């Protein structure tokens, strides 16, 4: 948990920077998502190249399967040689699918602990403020310790002028927290609201529903685009198709809406990115690039081979003249 808290603190700096400029947490999440996608873009390219490369050698792989049908060890040995020769890493794409999970955990810890991980306030001061809130008659902070900072943010406008709060935080910190609390109302939507607290009949249920729909829709479209490029990654992609959207819907139901909001925006951007990459790094394009490099290499090697004169050229003196010119 400390590792994810540390990750949430790092991501919190990006969220806070975007929020400081936009003063809207929803817009900040959009900017944050774009930045994360740019950082992870090289991994996405690697994943797409892996799928396209696997598709490119699928015919040769099938020939090896037929040739070594009764010798599994020899088949695997020859297959590895083929991968090495073609520069293909068939399982390289599965690892990159785990990176977004680390980001979503970081986002959760940045949103669930907004004062310590996003504003980076002193944790002891925040705990003292939470303890003070628990002493207010008729009010108790969230029984779930994970969301006590969210509870503090929600009540903060009503208690920020009290002697206790002013004794805990400096005037600049109080001003910053006040500004921060006003930014979670994104077009009338409270991004700190937890759908589970409002029940299935609340319109906040749309967050987990949209989270499920956007993720499974994105997965289906990407599988359709890359249906000929998956090869041995099909099993990995099928697991992601079934498990990931269900997992995202469940998580979106039990965490602040801001986390689900990030997940939805991320799924849409990932879909657009996948469409573009599938065109740029398709098996046809990779084959064309490979053939072009091979032709250029052959031309370069031919240029290094000394020219051998034909007998009639030597007889006519062309070779000698050429030699004289070279000597000059």
C-alpha positions in Angstrom: 0.0 0.0 0.0 2.9 2.4 0.7 4.2 1.8 -2.8 0.9 2.7 -4.3 0.7 5.7 -2.0 4.1 6.8 -3.2 2.9 6.4 -6.8 -0.3 8.4 -6.0 1.9 11.1 -4.5 4.0 11.3 -7.7 0.9 11.4 -9.9 -0.6 13.9 -7.5 2.0 16.5 -8.6 0.7 16.3 -12.2 -2.9 16.5 -11.1 -2.2 19.4 -8.9 -0.3 21.2 -11.6 -3.2 20.8 -14.1 -5.7 21.8 -11.4 -3.8 24.9 -10.4 -4.1 26.1 -14.0 -7.6 24.9 -14.8 -9.3 25.1 -11.3 -11.5 22.1 -12.4 -10.7 18.6 -11.3 -12.6 17.0 -14.2 -10.6 19.0 -16.8 -7.4 18.3 -14.8 -8.1 14.5 -15.2 -8.4 14.9 -19.0 -5.1 16.8 -19.2 -3.5 14.2 -16.8 -4.8 11.3 -19.0 -3.3 12.9 -22.1 0.1 13.3 -20.3 0.0 9.7 -19.1 -0.8 8.4 -22.6 2.1 10.4 -24.0 4.5 8.9 -21.4 3.2 5.4 -22.1 3.2 5.9 -25.8 6.5 4.1 -26.5 5.1 1.0 -24.7 1.9 1.2 -26.8 4.1 1.3 -29.9 6.0 -1.7 -28.7 2.8 -3.6 -28.0 1.5 -2.8 -31.5 4.8 -3.8 -33.2 4.7 -7.0 -31.2 1.2 -7.9 -32.5 2.0 -6.8 -36.1 5.3 -8.7 -36.0 3.6 -11.9 -34.8 1.0 -11.6 -37.6 3.8 -11.1 -40.2 5.4 -14.4 -39.4 2.2 -16.4 -38.8 2.6 -18.2 -42.1 6.2 -19.3 -41.3 5.1 -20.3 -37.8 2.3 -22.5 -39.2 4.9 -24.2 -41.5 7.1 -25.0 -38.5 4.1 -26.4 -36.6 3.4 -28.8 -39.5 7.1 -29.7 -39.9 7.7 -30.4 -36.3 4.3 -31.7 -35.3 5.8 -34.6 -33.5 8.7 -32.8 -31.9 7.5 -30.1 -29.6 11.0 -29.2 -28.3 12.4 -28.9 -31.8 9.4 -26.7 -32.8 10.0 -24.4 -29.9 13.7 -24.2 -30.7 13.1 -23.3 -34.3 10.3 -20.9 -33.4 12.6 -19.0 -31.0 15.1 -18.8 -33.8 12.4 -17.3 -36.1 11.4 -14.8 -33.5 15.1 -13.8 -33.0 15.7 -13.5 -36.8 12.5 -11.4 -37.4 13.0 -9.3 -34.2 9.6 -10.3 -32.8 8.7 -10.5 -29.1 5.3 -12.3 -29.1 4.6 -11.8 -25.4 5.9 -8.2 -25.2 2.4 -6.8 -25.5 1.0 -8.6 -22.4 3.4 -6.8 -20.1 2.4 -3.4 -21.4 -1.2 -4.0 -20.5 -0.2 -4.1 -16.8 1.1 -0.6 -16.8 -2.3 1.1 -17.0 -3.3 -0.8 -13.9 -0.4 0.7 -12.0 -1.6 4.2 -13.2 -5.2 3.6 -12.1 -4.0 2.5 -8.6 -1.9 5.7 -8.5 -4.9 7.7 -9.5 -7.0 6.1 -6.8 -4.5 7.0 -4.1 -4.2 10.6 -5.5 -8.1 11.0 -5.4 -8.7 9.1 -2.1 -6.0 11.0 -0.3 -6.3 14.4 -2.0 -4.8 16.5 0.8 -1.7 14.4 1.4 -1.1 13.0 -2.1 -2.3 15.8 -4.4 -1.9 18.9 -2.3 1.0 17.3 -0.4 0.1 18.8 2.9 1.7 17.5 6.1 0.1 14.2 7.0 0.1 14.9 10.7 -1.7 18.2 10.2 -4.3 16.4 8.0 -4.8 13.7 10.7 -5.2 16.4 13.4 -7.9 18.1 11.2 -9.7 14.8 10.8 -9.6 14.2 14.5 -11.1 17.6 15.1 -13.9 16.9 12.7 -14.8 13.7 14.6 -15.3 15.9 17.8 -17.9 18.1 16.1 -21.4 17.1 17.5 -23.6 15.4 15.0 -20.9 14.8 12.5 -18.4 12.0 12.1 -15.8 11.5 9.3 -16.1 8.5 7.1 -15.9 5.2 8.9 -13.7 4.0 6.1 -10.3 5.4 6.9 -9.4 5.5 3.2 -12.0 8.2 2.5 -11.6 10.4 5.6 -9.7 13.0 3.7 -12.6 13.2 1.2 -14.9 13.7 4.2 -12.7 16.5 5.5 -12.8 18.2 2.1 -16.5 18.1 1.9 -17.0 19.7 5.3 -14.0 22.1 5.0 -15.9 25.2 3.8 -18.0 25.0 7.0 -15.1 24.7 9.4 -12.2 26.6 7.8 -12.8 29.7 9.9 -12.8 27.8 13.2 -10.0 28.4 15.6 -9.0 24.7 15.5 -8.5 24.6 11.7 -6.7 27.9 11.7 -4.4 26.6 14.4 -3.6 23.5 12.3 -3.2 25.0 8.8 -1.5 28.2 7.7 -3.6 30.9 6.0 -2.1 30.0 2.6 -2.9 26.3 3.1 -6.5 27.1 4.1 -6.9 29.2 1.0 -5.5 26.4 -1.2 -7.7 23.8 0.4 -10.7 26.1 -0.1 -9.9 26.5 -3.8 -9.4 22.8 -4.1 -12.8 21.9 -2.6 -14.5 24.1 -5.2 -12.9 22.3 -8.1 -14.6 18.9 -7.7 -17.9 20.1 -9.0 -17.5 19.2 -12.6 -20.5 20.5 -14.6 -22.8 19.8 -11.7 -21.2 16.4 -10.9 -19.5 15.7 -7.6 -16.4 13.8 -8.6 -15.7 12.9 -4.9 -19.1 11.1 -4.7 -18.9 7.3 -4.3 -21.7 5.5 -6.4 -22.0 2.8 -3.8 -23.1 5.3 -1.1 -26.0 6.4 -3.3 -27.2 3.0 -4.4 -28.2 1.5 -7.7 -31.1 3.9 -8.2 -28.9 7.0 -8.2 -27.8 8.5 -11.4 -24.2 8.0 -10.1 -24.6 4.4 -11.2 -23.8 5.7 -14.7 -20.2 6.0 -13.8 -19.6 2.2 -13.3 -22.0 1.5 -16.3 -20.1 3.9 -18.6 -16.8 2.6 -17.3 -17.8 -1.0 -18.2 -19.3 0.1 -21.6 -16.3 2.2 -22.6 -13.7 -0.5 -21.6 -15.5 -3.4 -23.2 -16.3 -1.4 -26.3 -12.7 -0.2 -26.6 -11.5 -3.8 -26.2 -13.9 -5.2 -28.8 -13.0 -2.5 -31.4 -9.3 -3.0 -30.8 -9.6 -6.7 -31.2 -11.5 -6.3 -34.4 -8.9 -3.9 -35.7 -6.0 -6.2 -34.8 -7.8 -9.5 -35.4 -5.0 -10.6 -37.7 -2.2 -9.2 -35.6 -2.7 -11.0 -32.2 -1.2 -14.4 -32.7 -0.1 -15.8 -29.3 -1.4 -12.6 -27.6 -5.0 -13.7 -28.2 -5.2 -15.4 -24.9 -3.9 -12.3 -23.1 -6.3 -10.1 -25.0 -9.3 -12.4 -24.3 -8.6 -12.3 -20.6 -8.4 -8.6 -20.7 -11.7 -8.4 -22.7 -13.7 -10.3 -20.1 -12.0 -9.5 -16.8 -10.8 -5.9 -17.2 -14.3 -4.3 -18.0 -16.0 -6.2 -15.1 -13.2 -5.3 -12.8 -13.4 -1.6 -13.8 -17.1 -1.5 -13.3 -16.9 -3.0 -9.8 -14.0 -0.6 -8.8 -15.9 2.3 -10.3 -18.9 1.5 -8.1 -16.9 1.5 -4.9 -14.5 4.4 -5.4 -14.9 8.2 -5.9 -16.4 9.1 -9.3 -13.2 10.8 -10.3 -11.4 7.4 -10.6 -14.2 6.1 -13.0 -14.1 9.4 -14.9 -10.3 8.9 -15.5 -11.0 5.3 -16.6 -13.6 6.4 -19.1 -11.5 9.1 -20.6 -8.5 6.8 -20.7 -10.5 4.1 -22.6 -11.7 6.6 -25.3 -8.1 8.0 -25.8 -6.7 4.4 -25.9 -9.2 3.5 -28.7 -8.2 6.5 -30.8 -4.5 5.7 -30.2 -5.0 2.0 -31.1 -6.7 2.9 -34.4 -3.8 5.2 -35.4 -1.1 2.7 -34.4 -2.8 -0.2 -36.2 -2.5 1.8 -39.4 1.0 2.9 -38.9 2.4 -0.4 -37.6 0.3 -3.0 -39.6 1.9 -6.3 -40.8 1.8 -5.0 -44.4 3.6 -1.8 -43.4 6.2 -3.7 -41.4 6.8 -6.1 -44.3 7.2 -3.1 -46.7 9.7 -1.4 -44.4 11.6 -4.7 -44.0 11.8 -5.2 -47.7 12.9 -1.6 -48.3 15.7 -2.0 -45.7 16.8 -5.3 -47.3 16.9 -3.7 -50.8 19.0 -0.8 -49.4 21.4 -3.2 -47.7 21.8 -5.2 -50.9 22.5 -2.0 -52.9 25.0 -0.9 -50.3 26.8 -4.3 -50.4 26.9 -4.4 -54.2 28.5 -0.9 -54.2 31.4 -2.3 -52.1 32.2 -5.1 -54.6 35.1 -4.2 -57.0 34.1 -3.8 -60.6 35.4 -6.6 -62.9 36.1 -5.5 -66.4 35.0 -7.5 -69.4 37.7 -8.6 -71.9 36.4 -6.2 -74.6 36.6 -3.3 -72.2 40.3 -4.1 -71.4 41.0 -4.5 -75.1 39.5 -1.2 -76.0 41.5 0.5 -73.3 38.5 1.7 -71.3 39.8 -0.1 -68.3 43.2 1.5 -68.6 41.8 4.9 -69.1 39.6 4.5 -66.1 42.7 3.4 -64.1 44.6 6.5 -65.2 41.7 8.7 -64.3 41.6 7.1 -60.8 45.3 7.6 -60.4 44.9 11.3 -61.2 
